[in-house]
């Protein structure tokens, strides 16, 4: 079944390239050259996913994302030429499912699009949460990477579960501590940061450059909606 994609991108050449490439994989891409046109189309039609450029001539892509998220859960993949990690973090914080820096390989765009579409369909059962190769199983109290069980304490698993359930939102340390009420808070006396570090050692490909559990300076942490 052909899936409907809304591409909000003012670079006509790039937009047409993406439309033609995705068309070969049975995607029907509708192009909007401005944020305002994109928002209008999103209200008028039902799309399976949105590809959204940050740099638009009228409305900032982040604001477009924020507006869409107020009324719609459609998967959103942000495209950005900006190099600052904060732009990507803000995008995730306000509800984007993933981001892809420009220039990008069309094959990577296709892979990331398929990933957020799988997430959008709810690849889960019995409370299972899946984020690419990471599986979080609340019933078994296990986190697995590629099927391999991560070495987490019960407290660390609970912390990971709290973050994953709020994927895309920045959680402050106070918020996390409040969410952990009922747990043995004495287990966290070496601070949330220490446990975040230990969780990263288990779930990140490179704990020094995390893609799943990201620090937002002065604010807390955000668990990325899509990482693989």
C-alpha positions in Angstrom: 0.0 0.0 0.0 1.4 3.4 -1.0 2.2 5.6 2.0 1.5 9.3 1.9 4.4 11.6 2.9 4.4 15.4 3.3 7.8 17.0 2.5 8.1 20.6 3.7 11.3 21.8 1.9 12.0 25.1 0.1 14.9 23.7 -1.9 13.0 22.7 -5.1 15.8 20.6 -6.5 16.3 18.7 -3.3 12.5 18.3 -2.8 12.0 16.8 -6.3 15.0 14.5 -5.8 13.5 13.2 -2.6 10.1 12.8 -4.2 11.4 10.8 -7.1 13.7 8.6 -5.0 11.0 7.8 -2.4 8.5 7.3 -5.2 10.6 4.3 -6.3 9.9 2.7 -2.9 6.1 3.2 -3.2 5.9 6.4 -1.3 3.6 9.2 -2.6 5.3 12.5 -1.7 3.5 15.8 -1.5 5.8 18.9 -1.5 5.2 22.1 0.4 7.7 24.9 -0.2 6.8 26.9 3.0 5.8 26.0 6.5 2.4 27.7 6.2 1.5 25.6 3.2 2.7 22.5 4.9 0.5 23.2 8.0 -2.5 23.8 5.7 -1.9 20.5 3.9 -1.5 18.7 7.2 -4.9 19.9 8.3 -6.6 19.0 5.0 -5.1 15.6 4.4 -4.0 12.5 6.3 -0.3 11.8 6.0 1.7 8.8 7.2 4.8 10.8 7.9 6.3 14.3 7.6 9.8 15.3 6.4 10.4 18.8 7.7 13.2 21.1 7.0 14.3 23.4 9.8 15.3 26.4 7.6 12.1 27.6 5.9 11.4 31.0 4.3 8.4 31.9 6.4 8.0 29.8 9.6 10.9 28.2 11.4 10.7 24.4 11.0 10.8 24.0 14.8 7.7 26.1 15.1 6.0 24.0 12.4 6.9 20.9 14.3 5.6 22.4 17.6 2.3 23.4 15.9 1.8 20.0 14.3 2.5 18.2 17.6 -0.3 20.2 19.3 -2.9 18.3 17.3 -1.3 15.4 15.5 0.9 12.4 16.4 2.1 11.9 12.8 5.8 10.8 12.7 8.1 13.7 11.9 11.6 13.5 10.6 13.5 16.8 10.7 16.0 17.8 8.0 18.6 20.3 9.1 21.8 21.8 7.7 22.6 23.3 11.1 25.6 21.7 12.9 24.7 22.7 16.4 23.5 19.7 18.5 21.1 21.9 20.3 19.0 22.3 17.2 18.6 18.6 17.0 17.9 18.3 20.8 15.2 21.0 20.6 13.6 19.2 17.7 13.4 16.0 19.7 12.2 17.9 22.7 9.2 19.4 20.9 8.2 16.2 19.4 10.2 15.2 16.3 10.8 11.5 16.0 14.2 11.8 14.4 16.5 14.1 12.6 18.8 13.9 9.6 21.6 16.4 8.9 22.1 17.7 5.4 23.7 16.7 3.1 22.3 13.2 3.4 22.4 10.0 1.4 19.0 9.1 0.0 19.3 5.6 1.3 19.8 6.8 4.8 16.7 9.1 4.5 14.7 6.0 3.3 16.0 3.9 6.2 15.1 6.6 8.8 11.7 7.2 7.3 10.9 3.5 7.4 12.1 3.4 11.0 9.8 6.2 12.2 6.9 4.7 10.3 7.4 1.4 12.1 7.5 3.3 15.4 4.3 5.2 14.4 2.5 1.9 13.9 3.4 1.0 17.4 5.9 -1.8 17.2 5.1 -3.0 20.7 3.0 -5.6 22.6 2.4 -6.3 26.2 4.0 -3.0 27.1 7.1 -3.7 25.1 8.9 -0.6 23.8 11.2 -0.7 20.7 13.6 2.0 19.6 15.5 0.5 16.7 17.7 -2.2 18.1 16.9 -1.3 21.7 14.0 -3.2 23.3 12.6 -2.2 26.7 10.5 -5.0 28.3 8.7 -3.7 31.5 7.2 -7.1 32.3 10.6 -8.8 32.3 12.3 -5.7 33.6 14.9 -6.1 30.9 16.5 -3.9 28.3 18.0 -5.6 25.3 20.3 -4.4 22.4 20.0 -6.6 19.4 18.5 -9.3 21.6 21.4 -9.1 24.2 20.3 -8.3 27.7 21.8 -5.1 29.1 23.4 -5.3 32.6 21.2 -2.8 34.5 20.1 -2.8 38.1 16.4 -2.8 38.8 16.7 0.9 39.7 18.6 1.7 36.5 16.0 -0.1 34.5 13.2 1.9 36.1 15.0 5.1 35.3 15.4 4.0 31.7 11.7 3.0 31.5 10.7 6.5 32.8 12.8 8.2 30.2 11.6 6.0 27.4 7.9 6.5 28.3 8.5 10.3 27.9 10.6 9.9 24.7 11.1 13.2 23.0 10.5 15.3 26.2 13.2 16.9 28.3 13.0 15.6 31.8 14.6 17.6 34.7 16.4 15.7 37.5 13.6 16.8 39.9 11.0 15.4 37.5 12.9 12.1 37.3 13.2 11.9 41.1 9.5 12.6 41.5 8.7 9.9 39.0 10.8 7.5 41.0 8.8 7.9 44.2 8.0 4.6 45.7 11.5 3.3 44.6 14.3 3.0 47.0 15.6 6.5 46.5 18.7 5.6 48.6 19.9 3.8 45.5 20.2 7.2 43.8 22.3 8.9 46.4 25.2 9.1 44.0 23.0 11.2 41.7 20.9 10.6 38.7 23.9 11.5 36.5 25.9 8.5 37.7 23.1 6.2 36.8 22.5 7.8 33.5 26.2 7.2 32.7 25.9 3.6 33.6 22.8 3.2 31.5 24.6 4.8 28.5 27.4 2.3 28.9 24.9 -0.4 28.2 22.6 1.1 25.6 24.8 3.5 23.6 27.1 2.4 20.8 29.5 5.2 22.0 28.6 6.4 25.5 30.7 9.5 25.0 28.5 10.5 22.0 25.1 9.3 23.1 22.3 9.1 20.5 19.6 7.6 22.8 19.9 9.3 26.2 21.0 12.9 25.5 22.0 15.6 28.1 20.3 19.0 27.7 22.6 21.4 29.5 20.9 23.2 32.4 17.7 21.3 31.8 18.0 17.5 32.3 17.9 14.6 29.8 15.9 13.6 26.8 15.4 10.1 25.4 15.4 10.3 21.6 12.3 8.9 20.0 14.3 7.2 17.2 18.1 6.5 17.2 19.0 3.7 14.8 
